[in-house]
Amino acid sequence: MAHVNQNRPSHELAIVRRYEAAGFRAWPAAAVHYDGTWLVRLTAGHPAKRLNSVNPLDPADIRNIPDRIARASRRFEAYGRPLTFRMSPLSGPAIAAHLDREGWSTFSESMVMRLPLDDGVVESAMDQIPLKDIGRFVSASMAVHGLDPSLRPGLSEIIGAIQPEAGMFVLEQDEQPVTAAICVHDTDLAGLFEIATTEAERGKGFGLRLILSALKWARLRGARQAWLQVEADNAGAIRLYKKMGFKEVYRYHYRRPPEA
């Protein structure tokens, strides 16, 4: 896998920094620690990589890399999580080079995409009122994702901790959930999270309908730009987002040491 291009001009890094900050607010970890500008996120109740990762946020902050990795490793060990770095363009080339020398693996590349959100994008969208009941949404989301029931408490805790206004959307057919998504309205941004459609119903337009309804809800609240994160190998989802007009902003990936 190709490494994220770390050498970007400062104005591009400012854009990356804005989306990274919005993502941390929209999908909060249970415990947050800073080591310099390295943001360490840990969550005992959910194993998701983005909730259990070290996120370097300044390409110039490269002092004492081995010592800081060792400190982070102890924190991860205490949580029973594998030491994981999430490498965005903010990580910088020096940390990437150090991890290369130490033989760290690279995996799970994702894209951050954005779409200018004007009335034309959502004019044909169905009006839908978001769910108020976190428990009902979590049940639907877990069903369409096919998640293990043991993740229910952790997912409920994460959603309950979201600070910006979050709309929980579910589309049902024959009283069964077929698509679910969360739209987080944060100032002029509308972030889409946990988008999924049941495998048997994919390709039928359910995901598009729900996403447009969620974005219409956010647009009415003042959002002017939609954004999302999608795994780079999820060709079907990327086709849908590109069809809607989403364009790639940057990529990130994860890294783990050889012993992990």
MOFENBEL-V496932 format. One record per helix or strand of 3 or more residues. SS is the DSSP state (H for helix, E for strand). FROM is the first residue (numbers start at 1). LEN is the number of residues. Records with the same first field share a line. If there is no record, write none. Layout:
SS=FROM-LEN + FROM-LEN
This chain:
H=10-17 + 49-3 + 65-15 + 89-3 + 93-9 + 119-4 + 134-12 + 149-12 + 199-3 + 206-15 + 235-10
E=31-5 + 38-5 + 53-4 + 85-3 + 105-12 + 165-9 + 176-11 + 189-9 + 225-7 + 247-10
